[in-house]
Amino acid sequence: VNGVILIDTDVLILAERQRATLDFSAWLQRGTAFISAVTVSEWLVGGHDIQIAATALRQGSPILTRNGKDSRKLARVTVLDFSWAT
């Protein structure tokens, strides 16, 4: 044990959904709690959406997606909404 606890996204999502304050006192003896950059991006933006958006930004390309809500959270990302042609 290295004295550090990595908090997974599901813990943060649970607290957010329940509008609860996180209490880490039960785990303090195990170390300092932190969240990784991947956890932050997953929590705030969505799973792999941040990687897709970063690729689009780097390439100067828009993102074609059915779920533009997450991608629109990122500045300078152009989102094209996909829908089946009828």
PyRosetta script that sets phi, psi and omega in degrees:
from pyrosetta import init, pose_from_sequence

init()
pose = pose_from_sequence("VNGVILIDTDVLILAERQRATLDFSAWLQRGTAFISAVTVSEWLVGGHDIQIAATALRQGSPILTRNGKDSRKLARVTVLDFSWAT")
pose.set_psi(1, 130.9)
pose.set_omega(1, -176.1)
pose.set_phi(2, -101.1)
pose.set_psi(2, 9.4)
pose.set_omega(2, 177.4)
pose.set_phi(3, 79.9)
pose.set_psi(3, 15.2)
pose.set_omega(3, -180.0)
pose.set_phi(4, -130.2)
pose.set_psi(4, 137.3)
pose.set_omega(4, 177.1)
pose.set_phi(5, -115.9)
pose.set_psi(5, 124.2)
pose.set_omega(5, 176.7)
pose.set_phi(6, -91.6)
pose.set_psi(6, 121.0)
pose.set_omega(6, -178.3)
pose.set_phi(7, -88.9)
pose.set_psi(7, 125.6)
pose.set_omega(7, -179.5)
pose.set_phi(8, -80.0)
pose.set_psi(8, 157.2)
pose.set_omega(8, -177.3)
pose.set_phi(9, -58.1)
pose.set_psi(9, -36.7)
pose.set_omega(9, -176.0)
pose.set_phi(10, -62.2)
pose.set_psi(10, -29.9)
pose.set_omega(10, 177.1)
pose.set_phi(11, -67.0)
pose.set_psi(11, -43.5)
pose.set_omega(11, 179.7)
pose.set_phi(12, -67.0)
pose.set_psi(12, -40.2)
pose.set_omega(12, 179.5)
pose.set_phi(13, -64.8)
pose.set_psi(13, -41.3)
pose.set_omega(13, 178.1)
pose.set_phi(14, -59.7)
pose.set_psi(14, -46.1)
pose.set_omega(14, 179.3)
pose.set_phi(15, -63.2)
pose.set_psi(15, -40.4)
pose.set_omega(15, 179.9)
pose.set_phi(16, -64.7)
pose.set_psi(16, -45.2)
pose.set_omega(16, -179.2)
pose.set_phi(17, -65.1)
pose.set_psi(17, -34.5)
pose.set_omega(17, -179.6)
pose.set_phi(18, -91.3)
pose.set_psi(18, 1.2)
pose.set_omega(18, -177.5)
pose.set_phi(19, 50.2)
pose.set_psi(19, 45.0)
pose.set_omega(19, -175.7)
pose.set_phi(20, -108.4)
pose.set_psi(20, 153.6)
pose.set_omega(20, 172.5)
pose.set_phi(21, -87.4)
pose.set_psi(21, 132.0)
pose.set_omega(21, 179.8)
pose.set_phi(22, -74.3)
pose.set_psi(22, 133.7)
pose.set_omega(22, 177.4)
pose.set_phi(23, -118.6)
pose.set_psi(23, 108.3)
pose.set_omega(23, -177.2)
pose.set_phi(24, -98.9)
pose.set_psi(24, 11.0)
pose.set_omega(24, -175.0)
pose.set_phi(25, -58.5)
pose.set_psi(25, -31.9)
pose.set_omega(25, 179.9)
pose.set_phi(26, -67.4)
pose.set_psi(26, -19.6)
pose.set_omega(26, -176.9)
pose.set_phi(27, -110.6)
pose.set_psi(27, -2.4)
pose.set_omega(27, -175.5)
pose.set_phi(28, -58.7)
pose.set_psi(28, -32.0)
pose.set_omega(28, -179.6)
pose.set_phi(29, -68.1)
pose.set_psi(29, -15.7)
pose.set_omega(29, -179.7)
pose.set_phi(30, -88.4)
pose.set_psi(30, -15.6)
pose.set_omega(30, 178.0)
pose.set_phi(31, 143.9)
pose.set_psi(31, -173.0)
pose.set_omega(31, 179.5)
pose.set_phi(32, -83.5)
pose.set_psi(32, 134.7)
pose.set_omega(32, 179.8)
pose.set_phi(33, -89.5)
pose.set_psi(33, 141.2)
pose.set_omega(33, 174.0)
pose.set_phi(34, -150.9)
pose.set_psi(34, 165.7)
pose.set_omega(34, 174.6)
pose.set_phi(35, -121.3)
pose.set_psi(35, 145.1)
pose.set_omega(35, -177.9)
pose.set_phi(36, -84.1)
pose.set_psi(36, 166.4)
pose.set_omega(36, 176.3)
pose.set_phi(37, -61.2)
pose.set_psi(37, -36.0)
pose.set_omega(37, 177.9)
pose.set_phi(38, -64.4)
pose.set_psi(38, -42.5)
pose.set_omega(38, 178.1)
pose.set_phi(39, -62.1)
pose.set_psi(39, -44.0)
pose.set_omega(39, 178.7)
pose.set_phi(40, -60.0)
pose.set_psi(40, -47.7)
pose.set_omega(40, -178.9)
pose.set_phi(41, -65.3)
pose.set_psi(41, -38.2)
pose.set_omega(41, 178.5)
pose.set_phi(42, -66.6)
pose.set_psi(42, -40.3)
pose.set_omega(42, -178.3)
pose.set_phi(43, -70.2)
pose.set_psi(43, -46.3)
pose.set_omega(43, -174.8)
pose.set_phi(44, -84.2)
pose.set_psi(44, -32.7)
pose.set_omega(44, -173.3)
pose.set_phi(45, -114.0)
pose.set_psi(45, -43.0)
pose.set_omega(45, -176.3)
pose.set_phi(46, 130.2)
pose.set_psi(46, 154.7)
pose.set_omega(46, -176.6)
pose.set_phi(47, -25.8)
pose.set_psi(47, -94.3)
pose.set_omega(47, -175.5)
pose.set_phi(48, -101.1)
pose.set_psi(48, 5.3)
pose.set_omega(48, -178.3)
pose.set_phi(49, -59.1)
pose.set_psi(49, -35.4)
pose.set_omega(49, -179.3)
pose.set_phi(50, -65.4)
pose.set_psi(50, -37.3)
pose.set_omega(50, 178.5)
pose.set_phi(51, -70.0)
pose.set_psi(51, -40.1)
pose.set_omega(51, 177.4)
pose.set_phi(52, -64.2)
pose.set_psi(52, -44.1)
pose.set_omega(52, 179.8)
pose.set_phi(53, -64.1)
pose.set_psi(53, -40.7)
pose.set_omega(53, 178.3)
pose.set_phi(54, -62.9)
pose.set_psi(54, -39.7)
pose.set_omega(54, 177.4)
pose.set_phi(55, -64.0)
pose.set_psi(55, -44.8)
pose.set_omega(55, 179.1)
pose.set_phi(56, -61.3)
pose.set_psi(56, -44.0)
pose.set_omega(56, 178.5)
pose.set_phi(57, -61.3)
pose.set_psi(57, -45.7)
pose.set_omega(57, -179.1)
pose.set_phi(58, -62.5)
pose.set_psi(58, -38.8)
pose.set_omega(58, -178.5)
pose.set_phi(59, -85.4)
pose.set_psi(59, -10.3)
pose.set_omega(59, -176.9)
pose.set_phi(60, 70.6)
pose.set_psi(60, 30.9)
pose.set_omega(60, -175.2)
pose.set_phi(61, -111.2)
pose.set_psi(61, 149.7)
pose.set_omega(61, 171.7)
pose.set_phi(62, -78.2)
pose.set_psi(62, 166.1)
pose.set_omega(62, 177.3)
pose.set_phi(63, -107.7)
pose.set_psi(63, 125.8)
pose.set_omega(63, 173.7)
pose.set_phi(64, -94.7)
pose.set_psi(64, 118.2)
pose.set_omega(64, -173.0)
pose.set_phi(65, -150.3)
pose.set_psi(65, 157.1)
pose.set_omega(65, 171.8)
pose.set_phi(66, -91.6)
pose.set_psi(66, -12.5)
pose.set_omega(66, -177.4)
pose.set_phi(67, -126.2)
pose.set_psi(67, 74.9)
pose.set_omega(67, -176.7)
pose.set_phi(68, -77.2)
pose.set_psi(68, -10.9)
pose.set_omega(68, -177.1)
pose.set_phi(69, -55.4)
pose.set_psi(69, -48.8)
pose.set_omega(69, -178.1)
pose.set_phi(70, -67.5)
pose.set_psi(70, -43.9)
pose.set_omega(70, -177.3)
pose.set_phi(71, -66.6)
pose.set_psi(71, -31.5)
pose.set_omega(71, -179.9)
pose.set_phi(72, -69.6)
pose.set_psi(72, -12.5)
pose.set_omega(72, 177.5)
pose.set_phi(73, -71.1)
pose.set_psi(73, -17.0)
pose.set_omega(73, -176.2)
pose.set_phi(74, -99.1)
pose.set_psi(74, 128.3)
pose.set_omega(74, 179.4)
pose.set_phi(75, -63.4)
pose.set_psi(75, 147.7)
pose.set_omega(75, 174.2)
pose.set_phi(76, 69.8)
pose.set_psi(76, 8.3)
pose.set_omega(76, 176.7)
pose.set_phi(77, -96.7)
pose.set_psi(77, 125.0)
pose.set_omega(77, 176.4)
pose.set_phi(78, -91.0)
pose.set_psi(78, 126.3)
pose.set_omega(78, -177.5)
pose.set_phi(79, -112.4)
pose.set_psi(79, 128.6)
pose.set_omega(79, 174.2)
pose.set_phi(80, -107.7)
pose.set_psi(80, 123.1)
pose.set_omega(80, -178.2)
pose.set_phi(81, -80.9)
pose.set_psi(81, 125.0)
pose.set_omega(81, 178.6)
pose.set_phi(82, -89.9)
pose.set_psi(82, 136.4)
pose.set_omega(82, 170.1)
pose.set_phi(83, -148.6)
pose.set_psi(83, 147.8)
pose.set_omega(83, 179.8)
pose.set_phi(84, -66.6)
pose.set_psi(84, 134.8)
pose.set_omega(84, 176.9)
pose.set_phi(85, -69.5)
pose.set_psi(85, 136.4)
pose.set_omega(85, 179.8)
pose.set_phi(86, -109.1)
pose.dump_pdb("model.pdb")
